[in-house]
Amino acid sequence: MGASRTARTFHLAARPHGFPTPDLFTVHEAPVPDPSPGTAVVENVYLSVDPYHREEMDSGWDVGAPREGRALGRVIASRAPEFAEGDLVLHREGWRTHAVVAPGESGVRKVPSYDGIPLTAYMSLLGGTGLTAYVALTRTLELRPGQDLFVSAAAGGVGTAAGRLARLLGAGRIVGSAGTPAKVARLTGELGFDAAFDYHDGPVGELLAQAAPDGIDAYVDNVGGDHLAGAISALREHGRIAWVGAISQYHSAHEPPAAPRNLFDIVEKSLRLEGVMVRNYRDVQQELEDFLVPHLRTGAVVPEVTVVEGFERTVDGFLGMLRGENTGKMLIRIAD
């Protein structure tokens, strides 16, 4: 592992103003490091690009420092007894070709040895994306069989996972919103939604009322803004909202949109709105795997992913995800 082997890492060059542009990222090269005692060097295979990365560009990530994100890689050198060469490891040192990881660090774990499970499942349904959806449904919303659900940004990573999981959990009517007619068709034709609408076709509240004329019991919110207002109007008494993300305001973080005008209906209808932070529910990971792996093995559930090929296209994949070019989880494959 000498200097002839090169590790490449994306750094944030400057903060965005509005929608991000490729020039905000630079690639830095260095020799692949050697592991220190208690660590392992991982060559990454898949990188995840996620909506929250857009928020991190505004304040979370330091300018001039490496990016981070979920990644799946193979151990190529180890001085940690827990990891052997060839092991597949999930970790949070993404946006780079090689990473040094330590067992026990937050987010670092060896891929479980489930036969017949595609690697993409560990980055989607069995990863943070699927765990977010599962926690939103089972913990935040306490979804019960027969209850009706609305999911915004339903064709995205968390959205498709929420639809799949809600169906397995016995939900009643499942309604989704998406941004193109093709995605709407996929939601109802392939992804298990009973009804769906393109939010460009009119006020979200009216479109939702048409898709769920009897109202809804629960809402997984990936958008905020007018979607949240529409869901509040459609929710029945004692309905619940799991707020996962706010895509509608990611590019206007300095001037967030006004709160929904019908926010007081939360009081009138005894609704509950709770934010979902997946990092607070790492202890639910095994429960998710126990629940999902049998369905993945039979093929009853298939990971919904969009894969961009090549490390050099990581930023393309990230910006494409922000534009909604993916169905399901957006992944970058950078090695075999």
C-alpha positions in Angstrom: 0.0 0.0 0.0 2.6 2.5 -1.1 2.4 5.9 -2.7 1.6 4.5 -6.1 -2.0 3.9 -4.9 -4.1 7.0 -4.9 -7.0 8.0 -2.6 -9.4 10.6 -3.9 -11.7 12.7 -1.7 -14.3 15.4 -2.4 -13.9 18.7 -0.5 -16.3 21.5 -0.1 -14.7 24.5 -1.9 -17.3 27.2 -1.0 -20.8 27.6 0.4 -23.7 27.6 -2.0 -26.1 30.4 -2.8 -29.3 28.8 -3.8 -29.1 25.6 -5.9 -25.6 24.0 -5.6 -23.2 24.0 -8.6 -20.4 21.6 -9.5 -17.7 24.2 -8.9 -18.4 24.2 -5.2 -16.6 20.8 -4.9 -12.9 19.9 -5.5 -11.2 16.5 -5.6 -8.0 16.0 -3.5 -5.6 13.2 -4.1 -3.3 11.5 -1.6 -1.6 8.2 -1.1 -3.9 5.5 0.2 -3.1 5.5 4.0 -1.9 2.6 6.1 -4.1 1.5 9.0 -3.0 2.5 12.5 -3.5 0.0 15.3 -7.2 -0.6 15.9 -8.3 0.6 12.5 -8.9 -0.7 9.0 -8.6 0.8 5.5 -11.7 0.4 3.4 -11.9 0.8 -0.4 -15.4 2.2 -1.0 -17.8 0.4 -3.4 -21.0 2.5 -3.0 -21.5 6.1 -1.8 -24.8 7.6 -0.7 -25.8 11.1 -1.7 -28.7 12.3 0.4 -31.0 15.4 0.8 -29.5 16.3 4.1 -26.1 16.8 2.4 -27.6 20.0 1.0 -28.2 21.3 4.5 -24.7 20.4 5.5 -23.3 22.5 2.8 -24.7 25.6 4.4 -23.2 25.2 7.8 -22.5 21.6 8.9 -19.5 20.9 6.6 -16.4 23.0 6.9 -15.2 24.7 3.7 -11.9 23.1 2.6 -12.6 19.9 4.5 -13.6 16.4 3.2 -17.3 15.6 2.8 -19.0 12.8 4.7 -21.8 10.5 4.0 -22.9 6.9 4.2 -20.7 4.4 2.3 -20.2 0.7 1.8 -16.7 -0.6 1.2 -14.4 -3.6 1.4 -11.5 -3.9 3.9 -8.1 -3.9 2.0 -5.9 -3.7 5.1 -6.6 -4.1 8.8 -5.0 -3.7 12.2 -8.3 -4.2 13.9 -9.1 -7.8 15.1 -12.8 -7.2 14.4 -12.2 -6.6 10.6 -10.5 -9.0 8.2 -9.4 -8.2 4.7 -12.3 -8.7 2.4 -15.0 -7.8 4.9 -17.7 -5.5 3.8 -18.1 -2.5 6.1 -20.8 0.2 6.4 -19.5 3.6 7.6 -20.0 7.3 7.3 -16.7 8.3 5.6 -18.2 8.8 2.1 -17.5 11.1 -0.8 -14.1 9.4 -1.1 -12.5 6.3 -2.6 -10.8 5.1 0.6 -11.5 5.5 4.3 -9.9 4.7 7.6 -12.5 3.3 10.0 -12.4 2.0 13.5 -14.8 -0.7 14.9 -17.1 0.9 17.5 -17.2 4.3 15.8 -20.7 5.7 15.2 -22.1 4.2 12.0 -19.3 1.7 11.5 -20.4 -1.9 11.3 -19.7 -5.1 9.3 -22.3 -6.0 6.8 -24.4 -8.9 8.2 -24.0 -12.2 6.3 -27.5 -12.6 4.9 -27.5 -14.9 1.8 -29.3 -13.6 -1.3 -29.4 -10.0 -0.3 -28.1 -7.5 -2.9 -25.5 -5.1 -1.7 -27.7 -2.1 -2.7 -30.1 -3.2 0.0 -27.6 -2.3 2.7 -27.4 1.2 1.3 -31.2 1.6 0.9 -33.9 -0.5 2.6 -31.6 -2.0 5.2 -29.5 1.3 5.6 -30.3 4.7 7.1 -32.9 5.3 4.4 -35.0 2.3 5.3 -34.4 2.8 9.0 -35.7 6.3 8.7 -38.8 5.2 7.0 -39.3 2.3 9.5 -38.8 4.5 12.5 -41.2 7.1 11.1 -43.9 4.5 10.6 -43.5 2.3 13.7 -42.3 4.8 16.3 -43.4 8.3 15.3 -46.7 7.5 13.5 -47.4 4.2 15.4 -49.1 3.1 12.2 -51.7 0.4 12.7 -53.2 -2.0 10.1 -55.9 -0.4 8.0 -54.8 3.2 8.7 -54.4 5.5 5.7 -51.1 7.1 4.9 -49.8 10.0 2.8 -46.1 10.2 1.8 -44.6 13.2 0.1 -41.6 12.9 -2.2 -42.8 9.4 -2.5 -40.5 8.4 -5.3 -37.4 9.3 -3.4 -35.3 7.0 -1.1 -37.3 7.5 2.1 -40.5 7.8 0.2 -40.3 4.5 -1.7 -39.1 2.7 1.5 -42.0 4.2 3.4 -44.5 2.9 0.8 -43.0 -0.6 0.8 -42.8 -0.8 4.6 -46.3 0.6 5.1 -47.7 -2.0 2.8 -45.9 -4.8 4.8 -47.2 -3.3 8.0 -50.8 -3.6 6.8 -51.6 0.1 6.0 -54.9 0.9 4.4 -54.9 3.4 1.5 -51.4 4.7 0.7 -51.1 8.0 -1.3 -48.0 9.5 -2.6 -46.9 12.8 -4.2 -44.1 13.1 -6.8 -42.8 15.7 -9.3 -43.3 14.0 -12.7 -46.1 12.1 -14.4 -43.6 9.2 -15.0 -42.9 9.0 -11.2 -46.6 9.1 -10.4 -47.2 6.2 -12.8 -44.4 4.2 -11.1 -45.8 4.9 -7.7 -49.2 3.3 -8.5 -47.9 0.8 -11.1 -44.9 -0.7 -9.5 -44.2 0.7 -6.0 -47.4 -0.3 -4.1 -49.2 3.1 -3.8 -53.0 3.1 -4.1 -53.1 6.7 -5.5 -50.6 9.3 -6.4 -50.4 12.8 -7.8 -48.0 15.3 -9.5 -47.7 18.2 -7.1 -47.3 20.5 -10.1 -50.9 19.9 -11.1 -52.5 22.2 -8.6 -52.7 23.1 -4.9 -51.4 20.1 -2.9 -54.4 20.2 -0.5 -56.8 19.9 -3.3 -54.9 17.1 -5.1 -54.6 15.2 -1.8 -58.3 15.6 -1.1 -59.0 14.0 -4.5 -56.6 11.2 -3.9 -57.8 10.5 -0.3 -61.4 11.8 -0.2 -62.0 10.2 3.2 -58.9 11.8 4.7 -55.7 10.3 6.1 -54.5 9.0 9.5 -50.8 9.6 9.1 -48.3 11.5 7.0 -44.6 11.0 6.3 -43.3 14.5 5.4 -40.2 14.7 3.2 -41.0 18.2 1.8 -42.6 20.6 4.3 -44.2 23.8 3.0 -47.4 23.4 1.0 -47.3 19.6 1.4 -47.4 20.0 5.2 -50.3 22.4 4.9 -52.1 20.0 2.6 -51.6 17.1 4.9 -52.8 19.0 8.0 -56.0 19.8 6.1 -56.5 16.1 5.1 -55.6 14.5 8.5 -58.4 13.2 10.6 -58.7 13.9 14.3 -55.7 12.5 16.3 -53.7 12.2 13.1 -49.9 12.1 13.2 -47.2 13.6 11.2 -43.6 12.3 11.0 -41.5 15.1 9.7 -38.4 13.7 8.0 -37.2 16.4 5.7 -38.0 19.8 4.1 -36.9 19.6 0.5 -39.0 22.6 -0.3 -36.7 24.9 1.7 -33.2 23.4 1.3 -32.2 25.9 -1.3 -33.6 28.9 0.6 -32.3 28.2 4.0 -31.6 31.8 4.7 -35.2 32.8 4.0 -37.3 29.8 4.9 -40.9 29.8 3.8 -43.7 31.0 6.0 -45.3 28.3 8.2 -48.5 26.7 6.9 -51.4 29.0 7.4 -53.4 26.2 8.9 -50.9 25.3 11.6 -53.5 25.9 14.4 -55.5 23.0 13.0 -52.9 20.9 14.8 -54.7 22.1 18.0 -58.2 22.0 16.6 -57.8 18.3 15.4 -55.5 17.1 18.2 -52.8 16.2 15.7 -49.3 15.3 16.7 -46.2 16.5 14.7 -42.8 15.0 15.6 -39.4 15.3 13.9 -37.6 12.1 12.9 -33.8 11.9 13.5 -32.6 8.4 12.6 -29.5 8.7 14.7 -31.7 8.5 17.8 -32.9 5.0 16.8 -29.8 3.0 16.0 -31.1 0.3 18.4 -33.9 -0.4 16.0 -31.6 -1.6 13.2 -31.8 -5.3 14.1 -35.6 -5.1 14.3 -35.7 -3.6 10.8 -33.4 -6.4 9.5 -35.5 -9.1 11.2 -38.6 -7.7 9.6 -37.3 -7.0 6.1 -34.8 -9.7 5.3 -37.3 -12.5 4.7 -39.2 -10.3 2.3 -36.0 -9.3 0.5 -35.0 -13.0 0.2 -38.3 -14.0 -1.4 -38.2 -11.0 -3.8 -41.4 -9.7 -2.4 -39.5 -6.5 -1.8 -36.8 -5.2 -4.1 -34.4 -2.3 -3.2 -35.5 0.7 -5.2 -32.2 2.4 -6.2 -30.8 4.7 -9.0 -27.1 4.0 -9.5 -24.7 6.5 -11.0 -21.4 4.9 -12.2 -18.0 6.4 -11.3 -16.4 8.4 -8.5 -15.9 11.4 -10.8 -19.8 11.6 -11.2 -20.5 11.8 -7.4 -21.4 15.5 -7.7 -23.6 14.8 -10.8 -25.5 12.2 -8.8 -25.9 14.5 -5.8 -27.2 17.4 -7.9 -29.4 15.0 -9.9 -30.9 13.7 -6.6 -31.7 17.3 -5.6 -33.4 17.8 -8.9 -35.4 14.6 -8.4 -33.8 12.6 -11.2 -33.8 9.4 -9.1 -36.4 6.9 -8.2 -35.7 5.4 -4.8 -32.2 5.8 -3.2 -29.5 7.6 -5.2 -26.2 5.7 -5.0 -22.8 6.2 -6.6 -20.9 3.0 -7.5 -17.2 3.7 -7.5 -15.7 0.1 -7.5 -16.7 -3.5 -8.2 
